[in-house]
Amino acid sequence: MKFHLPMAAAALATLTACNDIGPGPIAGGPCSYDTSIVTGTVIEVDEDGALLMGEGGEFWVPGEYLGALPEVGEALTFQRELIVEGTCTPEIYTVVAPDN
């Protein structure tokens, strides 16, 4: 019995140390992004987003960044943020309103 008590105490201490108590490190951060403006013409649309053809070739924009899904042939301009450091979202798109 004397052997089991220290082992049980050590196991409990290990489990307690692994339990998240209080705030921990920020998941994925800190991150840095390279920001650019990209324009593309919609060449394909489905319920998940749109495929566009831009100056640098084809690129996919998930529906969560589009709001309403665009129509094929529509030209859109985005601010594109590409991750350069960290493990956050690799690409972030923000629709930029066309100049009036």
MODELLER restraints for C-alpha pairs under 7 A, 6 or more apart:
rsr = mdl.restraints
at = mdl.atoms
rsr.add(forms.Gaussian(group=physical.xy_distance, feature=features.Distance(at['CA:28:A'], at['CA:86:A']), mean=6.30, stdev=0.5))
rsr.add(forms.Gaussian(group=physical.xy_distance, feature=features.Distance(at['CA:28:A'], at['CA:87:A']), mean=4.62, stdev=0.5))
rsr.add(forms.Gaussian(group=physical.xy_distance, feature=features.Distance(at['CA:28:A'], at['CA:88:A']), mean=4.78, stdev=0.5))
rsr.add(forms.Gaussian(group=physical.xy_distance, feature=features.Distance(at['CA:29:A'], at['CA:86:A']), mean=5.87, stdev=0.5))
rsr.add(forms.Gaussian(group=physical.xy_distance, feature=features.Distance(at['CA:29:A'], at['CA:87:A']), mean=6.52, stdev=0.5))
rsr.add(forms.Gaussian(group=physical.xy_distance, feature=features.Distance(at['CA:29:A'], at['CA:88:A']), mean=6.28, stdev=0.5))
rsr.add(forms.Gaussian(group=physical.xy_distance, feature=features.Distance(at['CA:30:A'], at['CA:86:A']), mean=6.00, stdev=0.5))
rsr.add(forms.Gaussian(group=physical.xy_distance, feature=features.Distance(at['CA:31:A'], at['CA:85:A']), mean=5.20, stdev=0.5))
rsr.add(forms.Gaussian(group=physical.xy_distance, feature=features.Distance(at['CA:31:A'], at['CA:86:A']), mean=4.40, stdev=0.5))
rsr.add(forms.Gaussian(group=physical.xy_distance, feature=features.Distance(at['CA:31:A'], at['CA:87:A']), mean=6.74, stdev=0.5))
rsr.add(forms.Gaussian(group=physical.xy_distance, feature=features.Distance(at['CA:31:A'], at['CA:88:A']), mean=6.23, stdev=0.5))
rsr.add(forms.Gaussian(group=physical.xy_distance, feature=features.Distance(at['CA:32:A'], at['CA:83:A']), mean=5.94, stdev=0.5))
rsr.add(forms.Gaussian(group=physical.xy_distance, feature=features.Distance(at['CA:32:A'], at['CA:84:A']), mean=5.63, stdev=0.5))
rsr.add(forms.Gaussian(group=physical.xy_distance, feature=features.Distance(at['CA:32:A'], at['CA:85:A']), mean=4.96, stdev=0.5))
rsr.add(forms.Gaussian(group=physical.xy_distance, feature=features.Distance(at['CA:32:A'], at['CA:86:A']), mean=6.72, stdev=0.5))
rsr.add(forms.Gaussian(group=physical.xy_distance, feature=features.Distance(at['CA:33:A'], at['CA:81:A']), mean=5.57, stdev=0.5))
rsr.add(forms.Gaussian(group=physical.xy_distance, feature=features.Distance(at['CA:33:A'], at['CA:82:A']), mean=5.23, stdev=0.5))
rsr.add(forms.Gaussian(group=physical.xy_distance, feature=features.Distance(at['CA:33:A'], at['CA:83:A']), mean=4.32, stdev=0.5))
rsr.add(forms.Gaussian(group=physical.xy_distance, feature=features.Distance(at['CA:33:A'], at['CA:84:A']), mean=5.31, stdev=0.5))
rsr.add(forms.Gaussian(group=physical.xy_distance, feature=features.Distance(at['CA:33:A'], at['CA:85:A']), mean=6.98, stdev=0.5))
rsr.add(forms.Gaussian(group=physical.xy_distance, feature=features.Distance(at['CA:34:A'], at['CA:81:A']), mean=5.50, stdev=0.5))
rsr.add(forms.Gaussian(group=physical.xy_distance, feature=features.Distance(at['CA:34:A'], at['CA:82:A']), mean=5.19, stdev=0.5))
rsr.add(forms.Gaussian(group=physical.xy_distance, feature=features.Distance(at['CA:34:A'], at['CA:83:A']), mean=6.31, stdev=0.5))
rsr.add(forms.Gaussian(group=physical.xy_distance, feature=features.Distance(at['CA:34:A'], at['CA:84:A']), mean=6.47, stdev=0.5))
rsr.add(forms.Gaussian(group=physical.xy_distance, feature=features.Distance(at['CA:35:A'], at['CA:79:A']), mean=6.83, stdev=0.5))
rsr.add(forms.Gaussian(group=physical.xy_distance, feature=features.Distance(at['CA:35:A'], at['CA:80:A']), mean=5.67, stdev=0.5))
rsr.add(forms.Gaussian(group=physical.xy_distance, feature=features.Distance(at['CA:35:A'], at['CA:81:A']), mean=4.45, stdev=0.5))
rsr.add(forms.Gaussian(group=physical.xy_distance, feature=features.Distance(at['CA:35:A'], at['CA:82:A']), mean=6.50, stdev=0.5))
rsr.add(forms.Gaussian(group=physical.xy_distance, feature=features.Distance(at['CA:36:A'], at['CA:79:A']), mean=5.72, stdev=0.5))
rsr.add(forms.Gaussian(group=physical.xy_distance, feature=features.Distance(at['CA:36:A'], at['CA:80:A']), mean=5.35, stdev=0.5))
rsr.add(forms.Gaussian(group=physical.xy_distance, feature=features.Distance(at['CA:36:A'], at['CA:81:A']), mean=6.57, stdev=0.5))
rsr.add(forms.Gaussian(group=physical.xy_distance, feature=features.Distance(at['CA:37:A'], at['CA:78:A']), mean=5.65, stdev=0.5))
rsr.add(forms.Gaussian(group=physical.xy_distance, feature=features.Distance(at['CA:37:A'], at['CA:79:A']), mean=4.56, stdev=0.5))
rsr.add(forms.Gaussian(group=physical.xy_distance, feature=features.Distance(at['CA:37:A'], at['CA:80:A']), mean=6.00, stdev=0.5))
rsr.add(forms.Gaussian(group=physical.xy_distance, feature=features.Distance(at['CA:38:A'], at['CA:77:A']), mean=5.70, stdev=0.5))
rsr.add(forms.Gaussian(group=physical.xy_distance, feature=features.Distance(at['CA:38:A'], at['CA:78:A']), mean=5.32, stdev=0.5))
rsr.add(forms.Gaussian(group=physical.xy_distance, feature=features.Distance(at['CA:38:A'], at['CA:79:A']), mean=6.37, stdev=0.5))
rsr.add(forms.Gaussian(group=physical.xy_distance, feature=features.Distance(at['CA:38:A'], at['CA:80:A']), mean=6.68, stdev=0.5))
rsr.add(forms.Gaussian(group=physical.xy_distance, feature=features.Distance(at['CA:39:A'], at['CA:54:A']), mean=5.82, stdev=0.5))
rsr.add(forms.Gaussian(group=physical.xy_distance, feature=features.Distance(at['CA:39:A'], at['CA:76:A']), mean=5.62, stdev=0.5))
rsr.add(forms.Gaussian(group=physical.xy_distance, feature=features.Distance(at['CA:39:A'], at['CA:77:A']), mean=4.23, stdev=0.5))
rsr.add(forms.Gaussian(group=physical.xy_distance, feature=features.Distance(at['CA:39:A'], at['CA:78:A']), mean=6.26, stdev=0.5))
rsr.add(forms.Gaussian(group=physical.xy_distance, feature=features.Distance(at['CA:40:A'], at['CA:52:A']), mean=5.27, stdev=0.5))
rsr.add(forms.Gaussian(group=physical.xy_distance, feature=features.Distance(at['CA:40:A'], at['CA:53:A']), mean=5.04, stdev=0.5))
rsr.add(forms.Gaussian(group=physical.xy_distance, feature=features.Distance(at['CA:40:A'], at['CA:54:A']), mean=4.13, stdev=0.5))
rsr.add(forms.Gaussian(group=physical.xy_distance, feature=features.Distance(at['CA:40:A'], at['CA:75:A']), mean=5.61, stdev=0.5))
rsr.add(forms.Gaussian(group=physical.xy_distance, feature=features.Distance(at['CA:40:A'], at['CA:76:A']), mean=5.57, stdev=0.5))
rsr.add(forms.Gaussian(group=physical.xy_distance, feature=features.Distance(at['CA:40:A'], at['CA:77:A']), mean=6.54, stdev=0.5))
rsr.add(forms.Gaussian(group=physical.xy_distance, feature=features.Distance(at['CA:41:A'], at['CA:52:A']), mean=5.14, stdev=0.5))
rsr.add(forms.Gaussian(group=physical.xy_distance, feature=features.Distance(at['CA:41:A'], at['CA:53:A']), mean=5.28, stdev=0.5))
rsr.add(forms.Gaussian(group=physical.xy_distance, feature=features.Distance(at['CA:41:A'], at['CA:54:A']), mean=6.54, stdev=0.5))
rsr.add(forms.Gaussian(group=physical.xy_distance, feature=features.Distance(at['CA:41:A'], at['CA:73:A']), mean=5.76, stdev=0.5))
rsr.add(forms.Gaussian(group=physical.xy_distance, feature=features.Distance(at['CA:41:A'], at['CA:74:A']), mean=5.59, stdev=0.5))
rsr.add(forms.Gaussian(group=physical.xy_distance, feature=features.Distance(at['CA:41:A'], at['CA:75:A']), mean=4.30, stdev=0.5))
rsr.add(forms.Gaussian(group=physical.xy_distance, feature=features.Distance(at['CA:41:A'], at['CA:76:A']), mean=6.35, stdev=0.5))
rsr.add(forms.Gaussian(group=physical.xy_distance, feature=features.Distance(at['CA:42:A'], at['CA:50:A']), mean=6.54, stdev=0.5))
rsr.add(forms.Gaussian(group=physical.xy_distance, feature=features.Distance(at['CA:42:A'], at['CA:51:A']), mean=5.88, stdev=0.5))
rsr.add(forms.Gaussian(group=physical.xy_distance, feature=features.Distance(at['CA:42:A'], at['CA:52:A']), mean=4.32, stdev=0.5))
rsr.add(forms.Gaussian(group=physical.xy_distance, feature=features.Distance(at['CA:42:A'], at['CA:53:A']), mean=6.52, stdev=0.5))
rsr.add(forms.Gaussian(group=physical.xy_distance, feature=features.Distance(at['CA:42:A'], at['CA:71:A']), mean=6.86, stdev=0.5))
rsr.add(forms.Gaussian(group=physical.xy_distance, feature=features.Distance(at['CA:42:A'], at['CA:72:A']), mean=4.92, stdev=0.5))
rsr.add(forms.Gaussian(group=physical.xy_distance, feature=features.Distance(at['CA:42:A'], at['CA:73:A']), mean=5.16, stdev=0.5))
rsr.add(forms.Gaussian(group=physical.xy_distance, feature=features.Distance(at['CA:42:A'], at['CA:74:A']), mean=5.45, stdev=0.5))
rsr.add(forms.Gaussian(group=physical.xy_distance, feature=features.Distance(at['CA:42:A'], at['CA:75:A']), mean=6.31, stdev=0.5))
rsr.add(forms.Gaussian(group=physical.xy_distance, feature=features.Distance(at['CA:43:A'], at['CA:51:A']), mean=5.76, stdev=0.5))
rsr.add(forms.Gaussian(group=physical.xy_distance, feature=features.Distance(at['CA:43:A'], at['CA:52:A']), mean=5.41, stdev=0.5))
rsr.add(forms.Gaussian(group=physical.xy_distance, feature=features.Distance(at['CA:43:A'], at['CA:53:A']), mean=6.61, stdev=0.5))
rsr.add(forms.Gaussian(group=physical.xy_distance, feature=features.Distance(at['CA:43:A'], at['CA:72:A']), mean=5.32, stdev=0.5))
rsr.add(forms.Gaussian(group=physical.xy_distance, feature=features.Distance(at['CA:43:A'], at['CA:73:A']), mean=6.25, stdev=0.5))
rsr.add(forms.Gaussian(group=physical.xy_distance, feature=features.Distance(at['CA:44:A'], at['CA:50:A']), mean=5.71, stdev=0.5))
rsr.add(forms.Gaussian(group=physical.xy_distance, feature=features.Distance(at['CA:44:A'], at['CA:51:A']), mean=5.06, stdev=0.5))
rsr.add(forms.Gaussian(group=physical.xy_distance, feature=features.Distance(at['CA:44:A'], at['CA:72:A']), mean=5.93, stdev=0.5))
rsr.add(forms.Gaussian(group=physical.xy_distance, feature=features.Distance(at['CA:45:A'], at['CA:51:A']), mean=6.34, stdev=0.5))
rsr.add(forms.Gaussian(group=physical.xy_distance, feature=features.Distance(at['CA:45:A'], at['CA:72:A']), mean=6.73, stdev=0.5))
rsr.add(forms.Gaussian(group=physical.xy_distance, feature=features.Distance(at['CA:48:A'], at['CA:62:A']), mean=5.94, stdev=0.5))
rsr.add(forms.Gaussian(group=physical.xy_distance, feature=features.Distance(at['CA:48:A'], at['CA:63:A']), mean=5.20, stdev=0.5))
rsr.add(forms.Gaussian(group=physical.xy_distance, feature=features.Distance(at['CA:49:A'], at['CA:61:A']), mean=5.71, stdev=0.5))
rsr.add(forms.Gaussian(group=physical.xy_distance, feature=features.Distance(at['CA:49:A'], at['CA:62:A']), mean=4.26, stdev=0.5))
rsr.add(forms.Gaussian(group=physical.xy_distance, feature=features.Distance(at['CA:49:A'], at['CA:63:A']), mean=3.88, stdev=0.5))
rsr.add(forms.Gaussian(group=physical.xy_distance, feature=features.Distance(at['CA:49:A'], at['CA:69:A']), mean=6.82, stdev=0.5))
rsr.add(forms.Gaussian(group=physical.xy_distance, feature=features.Distance(at['CA:50:A'], at['CA:60:A']), mean=5.86, stdev=0.5))
rsr.add(forms.Gaussian(group=physical.xy_distance, feature=features.Distance(at['CA:50:A'], at['CA:61:A']), mean=5.43, stdev=0.5))
rsr.add(forms.Gaussian(group=physical.xy_distance, feature=features.Distance(at['CA:50:A'], at['CA:62:A']), mean=6.52, stdev=0.5))
rsr.add(forms.Gaussian(group=physical.xy_distance, feature=features.Distance(at['CA:50:A'], at['CA:63:A']), mean=6.95, stdev=0.5))
rsr.add(forms.Gaussian(group=physical.xy_distance, feature=features.Distance(at['CA:51:A'], at['CA:58:A']), mean=6.78, stdev=0.5))
rsr.add(forms.Gaussian(group=physical.xy_distance, feature=features.Distance(at['CA:51:A'], at['CA:59:A']), mean=5.81, stdev=0.5))
rsr.add(forms.Gaussian(group=physical.xy_distance, feature=features.Distance(at['CA:51:A'], at['CA:60:A']), mean=4.53, stdev=0.5))
rsr.add(forms.Gaussian(group=physical.xy_distance, feature=features.Distance(at['CA:51:A'], at['CA:61:A']), mean=6.43, stdev=0.5))
rsr.add(forms.Gaussian(group=physical.xy_distance, feature=features.Distance(at['CA:52:A'], at['CA:58:A']), mean=5.50, stdev=0.5))
rsr.add(forms.Gaussian(group=physical.xy_distance, feature=features.Distance(at['CA:52:A'], at['CA:59:A']), mean=5.37, stdev=0.5))
rsr.add(forms.Gaussian(group=physical.xy_distance, feature=features.Distance(at['CA:52:A'], at['CA:60:A']), mean=6.24, stdev=0.5))
rsr.add(forms.Gaussian(group=physical.xy_distance, feature=features.Distance(at['CA:53:A'], at['CA:59:A']), mean=6.44, stdev=0.5))
rsr.add(forms.Gaussian(group=physical.xy_distance, feature=features.Distance(at['CA:63:A'], at['CA:69:A']), mean=6.68, stdev=0.5))
rsr.add(forms.Gaussian(group=physical.xy_distance, feature=features.Distance(at['CA:65:A'], at['CA:93:A']), mean=5.85, stdev=0.5))
rsr.add(forms.Gaussian(group=physical.xy_distance, feature=features.Distance(at['CA:65:A'], at['CA:94:A']), mean=6.27, stdev=0.5))
rsr.add(forms.Gaussian(group=physical.xy_distance, feature=features.Distance(at['CA:66:A'], at['CA:95:A']), mean=6.81, stdev=0.5))
rsr.add(forms.Gaussian(group=physical.xy_distance, feature=features.Distance(at['CA:77:A'], at['CA:95:A']), mean=6.05, stdev=0.5))
rsr.add(forms.Gaussian(group=physical.xy_distance, feature=features.Distance(at['CA:77:A'], at['CA:96:A']), mean=5.40, stdev=0.5))
rsr.add(forms.Gaussian(group=physical.xy_distance, feature=features.Distance(at['CA:78:A'], at['CA:93:A']), mean=6.05, stdev=0.5))
rsr.add(forms.Gaussian(group=physical.xy_distance, feature=features.Distance(at['CA:78:A'], at['CA:94:A']), mean=5.33, stdev=0.5))
rsr.add(forms.Gaussian(group=physical.xy_distance, feature=features.Distance(at['CA:78:A'], at['CA:95:A']), mean=4.48, stdev=0.5))
rsr.add(forms.Gaussian(group=physical.xy_distance, feature=features.Distance(at['CA:78:A'], at['CA:96:A']), mean=5.08, stdev=0.5))
rsr.add(forms.Gaussian(group=physical.xy_distance, feature=features.Distance(at['CA:79:A'], at['CA:93:A']), mean=5.71, stdev=0.5))
rsr.add(forms.Gaussian(group=physical.xy_distance, feature=features.Distance(at['CA:79:A'], at['CA:94:A']), mean=5.10, stdev=0.5))
rsr.add(forms.Gaussian(group=physical.xy_distance, feature=features.Distance(at['CA:79:A'], at['CA:95:A']), mean=6.44, stdev=0.5))
rsr.add(forms.Gaussian(group=physical.xy_distance, feature=features.Distance(at['CA:79:A'], at['CA:96:A']), mean=6.43, stdev=0.5))
rsr.add(forms.Gaussian(group=physical.xy_distance, feature=features.Distance(at['CA:80:A'], at['CA:91:A']), mean=6.93, stdev=0.5))
rsr.add(forms.Gaussian(group=physical.xy_distance, feature=features.Distance(at['CA:80:A'], at['CA:92:A']), mean=5.80, stdev=0.5))
rsr.add(forms.Gaussian(group=physical.xy_distance, feature=features.Distance(at['CA:80:A'], at['CA:93:A']), mean=4.74, stdev=0.5))
rsr.add(forms.Gaussian(group=physical.xy_distance, feature=features.Distance(at['CA:80:A'], at['CA:94:A']), mean=6.66, stdev=0.5))
rsr.add(forms.Gaussian(group=physical.xy_distance, feature=features.Distance(at['CA:81:A'], at['CA:91:A']), mean=5.57, stdev=0.5))
rsr.add(forms.Gaussian(group=physical.xy_distance, feature=features.Distance(at['CA:81:A'], at['CA:92:A']), mean=5.05, stdev=0.5))
rsr.add(forms.Gaussian(group=physical.xy_distance, feature=features.Distance(at['CA:81:A'], at['CA:93:A']), mean=6.47, stdev=0.5))
rsr.add(forms.Gaussian(group=physical.xy_distance, feature=features.Distance(at['CA:82:A'], at['CA:90:A']), mean=5.91, stdev=0.5))
rsr.add(forms.Gaussian(group=physical.xy_distance, feature=features.Distance(at['CA:82:A'], at['CA:91:A']), mean=4.78, stdev=0.5))
rsr.add(forms.Gaussian(group=physical.xy_distance, feature=features.Distance(at['CA:82:A'], at['CA:92:A']), mean=6.79, stdev=0.5))
rsr.add(forms.Gaussian(group=physical.xy_distance, feature=features.Distance(at['CA:83:A'], at['CA:90:A']), mean=5.03, stdev=0.5))
rsr.add(forms.Gaussian(group=physical.xy_distance, feature=features.Distance(at['CA:83:A'], at['CA:91:A']), mean=6.34, stdev=0.5))
